[in-house]
Amino acid sequence: MSNLQSAIRYSIEGPLHKAILTLEEILRSNPSEKSAVMHLADVYCRLGRYEDAVSLFSRIREKGYWDSE
């Protein structure tokens, strides 16, 4: 199972802290991984960490990772 699949499983089944750790690790090596960004933002929102979710999307926008899509 890939790291992304594990992270998605954690985001669904828990524990959420493992989802966050795994997704953050994925984004350190591949910051434009759209699925990881979306799942991490979702987990942040479910935990009430709205500012972290907004900050994550802001960094992606500033770096222009998704501009070509």
Z-matrix of the N, CA and C atoms (Angstrom, degrees):
N
C 1 1.452
C 2 1.532 1 108.68
N 3 1.329 2 116.59 1 134.08
C 4 1.464 3 120.60 2 -179.43
C 5 1.533 4 110.65 3 -73.65
N 6 1.323 5 114.60 4 164.50
C 7 1.469 6 119.33 5 177.14
C 8 1.521 7 111.32 6 -59.59
N 9 1.343 8 116.25 7 -40.17
C 10 1.459 9 119.52 8 -179.42
C 11 1.524 10 110.44 9 -65.09
N 12 1.308 11 117.53 10 -41.93
C 13 1.470 12 120.31 11 177.84
C 14 1.524 13 111.00 12 -63.07
N 15 1.323 14 116.44 13 -40.84
C 16 1.471 15 120.01 14 177.37
C 17 1.519 16 110.58 15 -62.84
N 18 1.322 17 116.70 16 -43.64
C 19 1.463 18 121.09 17 -179.36
C 20 1.519 19 110.98 18 -62.85
N 21 1.328 20 116.34 19 -41.81
C 22 1.457 21 119.92 20 178.80
C 23 1.527 22 109.94 21 -64.16
N 24 1.321 23 116.37 22 -42.00
C 25 1.466 24 119.73 23 177.13
C 26 1.529 25 110.85 24 -59.88
N 27 1.340 26 116.41 25 -46.09
C 28 1.467 27 119.67 26 177.66
C 29 1.530 28 111.13 27 -60.88
N 30 1.336 29 117.13 28 -37.91
C 31 1.463 30 119.32 29 -178.21
C 32 1.527 31 111.46 30 -67.95
N 33 1.325 32 116.37 31 -24.06
C 34 1.461 33 120.73 32 178.64
C 35 1.528 34 111.51 33 -91.13
N 36 1.328 35 115.73 34 -47.71
C 37 1.464 36 120.84 35 -172.49
C 38 1.525 37 113.98 36 -99.13
N 39 1.326 38 116.90 37 -16.97
C 40 1.450 39 120.90 38 -175.91
C 41 1.521 40 110.77 39 88.78
N 42 1.262 41 117.47 40 171.44
C 43 1.456 42 126.66 41 -7.21
C 44 1.539 43 111.45 42 -74.05
N 45 1.320 44 115.14 43 140.54
C 46 1.457 45 120.61 44 -174.94
C 47 1.526 46 112.98 45 -63.43
N 48 1.336 47 117.66 46 -30.18
C 49 1.469 48 118.40 47 -179.96
C 50 1.533 49 110.31 48 -64.73
N 51 1.337 50 117.55 49 -31.08
C 52 1.461 51 119.74 50 176.94
C 53 1.519 52 110.57 51 -71.59
N 54 1.330 53 116.98 52 -35.03
C 55 1.462 54 120.40 53 175.63
C 56 1.522 55 109.73 54 -61.13
N 57 1.326 56 116.30 55 -45.99
C 58 1.465 57 120.39 56 -179.69
C 59 1.520 58 110.77 57 -62.25
N 60 1.317 59 117.59 58 -48.42
C 61 1.468 60 120.60 59 -179.05
C 62 1.528 61 111.46 60 -59.67
N 63 1.314 62 116.68 61 -44.14
C 64 1.458 63 120.88 62 -177.87
C 65 1.521 64 111.13 63 -68.68
N 66 1.322 65 117.44 64 -44.04
C 67 1.466 66 120.62 65 179.70
C 68 1.520 67 111.55 66 -65.92
N 69 1.323 68 117.44 67 -40.06
C 70 1.470 69 119.97 68 176.71
C 71 1.523 70 111.08 69 -63.45
N 72 1.324 71 117.14 70 -37.74
C 73 1.464 72 121.42 71 177.32
C 74 1.535 73 110.26 72 -63.50
N 75 1.318 74 116.63 73 -44.52
C 76 1.463 75 120.84 74 178.08
C 77 1.527 76 109.97 75 -59.62
N 78 1.319 77 116.80 76 -44.33
C 79 1.467 78 120.43 77 -177.09
C 80 1.525 79 113.15 78 -71.38
N 81 1.311 80 117.61 79 -23.55
C 82 1.479 81 119.19 80 174.65
C 83 1.529 82 109.83 81 -66.36
N 84 1.322 83 117.11 82 -37.51
C 85 1.463 84 119.61 83 -178.50
C 86 1.525 85 112.45 84 -90.27
N 87 1.321 86 117.68 85 -23.49
C 88 1.464 87 121.12 86 179.95
C 89 1.528 88 108.76 87 -144.41
N 90 1.329 89 117.13 88 79.87
C 91 1.465 90 120.88 89 -172.70
C 92 1.530 91 115.20 90 -63.80
N 93 1.320 92 117.93 91 -14.72
C 94 1.458 93 119.05 92 -178.89
C 95 1.525 94 112.79 93 -100.09
N 96 1.317 95 118.09 94 10.78
C 97 1.470 96 122.21 95 179.77
C 98 1.529 97 109.54 96 -67.57
N 99 1.334 98 114.78 97 98.95
C 100 1.466 99 121.26 98 -171.53
C 101 1.527 100 112.84 99 -58.66
N 102 1.313 101 117.50 100 -43.13
C 103 1.463 102 120.14 101 -178.48
C 104 1.528 103 111.28 102 -62.94
N 105 1.318 104 117.30 103 -40.51
C 106 1.467 105 121.07 104 178.36
C 107 1.521 106 111.01 105 -64.74
N 108 1.324 107 116.58 106 -41.15
C 109 1.470 108 120.88 107 178.29
C 110 1.526 109 110.05 108 -61.36
N 111 1.326 110 115.86 109 -47.80
C 112 1.465 111 119.82 110 -177.12
C 113 1.530 112 111.56 111 -63.50
N 114 1.324 113 116.74 112 -43.12
C 115 1.469 114 119.32 113 -179.87
C 116 1.526 115 111.39 114 -68.80
N 117 1.337 116 117.05 115 -39.10
C 118 1.468 117 119.23 116 179.00
C 119 1.527 118 110.47 117 -65.25
N 120 1.318 119 117.06 118 -43.14
C 121 1.467 120 119.79 119 177.90
C 122 1.526 121 110.52 120 -61.42
N 123 1.324 122 116.61 121 -39.60
C 124 1.467 123 120.86 122 178.13
C 125 1.533 124 110.98 123 -61.65
N 126 1.322 125 116.57 124 -46.60
C 127 1.470 126 120.12 125 179.54
C 128 1.524 127 110.21 126 -62.95
N 129 1.333 128 116.60 127 -44.11
C 130 1.465 129 119.42 128 177.56
C 131 1.532 130 110.34 129 -56.28
N 132 1.323 131 117.62 130 -45.72
C 133 1.465 132 120.86 131 -178.99
C 134 1.523 133 111.57 132 -63.91
N 135 1.324 134 117.11 133 -41.91
C 136 1.465 135 119.83 134 179.59
C 137 1.523 136 111.93 135 -63.58
N 138 1.319 137 116.29 136 -26.08
C 139 1.470 138 120.47 137 178.28
C 140 1.532 139 111.81 138 -92.47
N 141 1.330 140 116.39 139 3.94
C 142 1.463 141 119.96 140 -179.53
C 143 1.516 142 113.43 141 78.39
N 144 1.322 143 117.18 142 14.80
C 145 1.469 144 122.32 143 -178.94
C 146 1.529 145 109.73 144 -94.36
N 147 1.331 146 115.06 145 59.77
C 148 1.464 147 121.47 146 -173.74
C 149 1.531 148 112.26 147 -63.42
N 150 1.315 149 116.38 148 -38.71
C 151 1.468 150 119.30 149 -179.91
C 152 1.525 151 110.69 150 -63.68
N 153 1.334 152 117.64 151 -36.67
C 154 1.460 153 120.52 152 177.47
C 155 1.532 154 110.48 153 -65.06
N 156 1.321 155 117.22 154 -40.06
C 157 1.467 156 121.18 155 178.70
C 158 1.528 157 110.52 156 -64.25
N 159 1.319 158 116.87 157 -45.90
C 160 1.463 159 120.74 158 179.19
C 161 1.526 160 110.38 159 -63.37
N 162 1.312 161 116.69 160 -42.21
C 163 1.466 162 121.34 161 178.91
C 164 1.529 163 110.88 162 -61.44
N 165 1.309 164 116.94 163 -40.51
C 166 1.454 165 121.64 164 178.68
C 167 1.525 166 110.29 165 -61.05
N 168 1.325 167 117.85 166 -49.50
C 169 1.464 168 120.92 167 178.88
C 170 1.524 169 111.54 168 -65.00
N 171 1.323 170 117.33 169 -35.96
C 172 1.464 171 120.42 170 178.52
C 173 1.517 172 111.44 171 -63.42
N 174 1.335 173 117.04 172 -42.69
C 175 1.474 174 120.51 173 178.78
C 176 1.526 175 110.86 174 -62.88
N 177 1.326 176 116.53 175 -41.46
C 178 1.465 177 120.73 176 178.93
C 179 1.525 178 109.77 177 -62.68
N 180 1.316 179 116.64 178 -44.49
C 181 1.471 180 121.57 179 -179.36
C 182 1.525 181 110.64 180 -64.42
N 183 1.334 182 116.78 181 -45.87
C 184 1.468 183 120.65 182 -178.35
C 185 1.527 184 111.64 183 -61.15
N 186 1.327 185 116.67 184 -37.90
C 187 1.457 186 120.55 185 -178.42
C 188 1.530 187 112.47 186 -80.11
N 189 1.348 188 116.37 187 -12.74
C 190 1.448 189 120.79 188 177.33
C 191 1.516 190 114.93 189 72.29
N 192 1.322 191 117.23 190 23.36
C 193 1.468 192 120.40 191 -176.53
C 194 1.520 193 113.07 192 -60.37
N 195 1.319 194 117.53 193 -32.69
C 196 1.464 195 120.01 194 -174.76
C 197 1.515 196 112.83 195 -107.89
N 198 1.325 197 117.64 196 11.36
C 199 1.461 198 120.42 197 -176.35
C 200 1.524 199 113.56 198 -61.38
N 201 1.305 200 118.02 199 -31.76
C 202 1.464 201 120.49 200 -175.85
C 203 1.518 202 113.08 201 -83.12
N 204 1.311 203 117.34 202 -3.37
C 205 1.474 204 119.97 203 -177.25
C 206 1.506 205 111.25 204 -99.37
